[in-house]
Amino acid sequence: MEYVTLNNGVEMPMAGIGTFLLTPDEAETSVTSALQAGYRLIDTANAYVNEKAVGRAIKKSGIDRKEVFLETKLWPSFYEQTDAVEKTLERLDTDYIDARVIIGPS
């Protein structure tokens, strides 16, 4: 697996799987398969409505969470809620997110 070093020094895998437009069942199956195939970057968003499924797949994989680079996105309307990050962590059933992207107007 090739990695890129981000500005903060964190290494991010160059190949991963996105979960846009996947139903929860499809997301869980796809993430499970991707992790089994060696992928370690998983991209999701609360607006995709599949974060719980992504979290289940990561847990079920048996792969140490530290080995999975997990990124998710928050739209400004969600980020304005004081518990937005906590709710995201709860949906993903994880203690941390490796990259959080806030979507907004350019």
Secondary structure as the mmCIF struct_conf table of DSSP 4:
data_model
#
loop_
_struct_conf.conf_type_id
_struct_conf.id
_struct_conf.beg_label_comp_id
_struct_conf.beg_label_asym_id
_struct_conf.beg_label_seq_id
_struct_conf.end_label_comp_id
_struct_conf.end_label_asym_id
_struct_conf.end_label_seq_id
STRN STRN1 TYR A 3 THR A 5
TURN_TY1_P TURN_TY1_P1 ASN A 7 ASN A 8
BEND BEND1 GLY A 9 GLY A 9
STRN STRN2 GLU A 11 PRO A 13
BEND BEND2 MET A 14 MET A 14
STRN STRN3 GLY A 16 GLY A 18
TURN_TY1_P TURN_TY1_P2 PHE A 20 LEU A 21
HELX_RH_AL_P HELX_RH_AL_P1 PRO A 24 GLN A 36
TURN_TY1_P TURN_TY1_P3 ALA A 37 GLY A 38
STRN STRN4 LEU A 41 ASP A 43
HELX_RH_3T_P HELX_RH_3T_P1 ASN A 46 TYR A 48
TURN_TY1_P TURN_TY1_P4 VAL A 49 VAL A 49
HELX_RH_AL_P HELX_RH_AL_P2 GLU A 51 SER A 61
HELX_RH_3T_P HELX_RH_3T_P2 ARG A 65 GLU A 67
STRN STRN5 PHE A 69 LEU A 74
HELX_RH_AL_P HELX_RH_AL_P3 PRO A 76 TYR A 79
TURN_TY1_P TURN_TY1_P5 GLU A 80 GLU A 80
BEND BEND3 GLN A 81 GLN A 81
TURN_TY1_P TURN_TY1_P6 THR A 82 ASP A 83
HELX_RH_AL_P HELX_RH_AL_P4 ALA A 84 LEU A 92
TURN_TY1_P TURN_TY1_P7 ASP A 93 ASP A 93
BEND BEND4 ASP A 95 ASP A 95
BEND BEND5 ASP A 98 ASP A 98
STRN STRN6 ALA A 99 ILE A 102
#
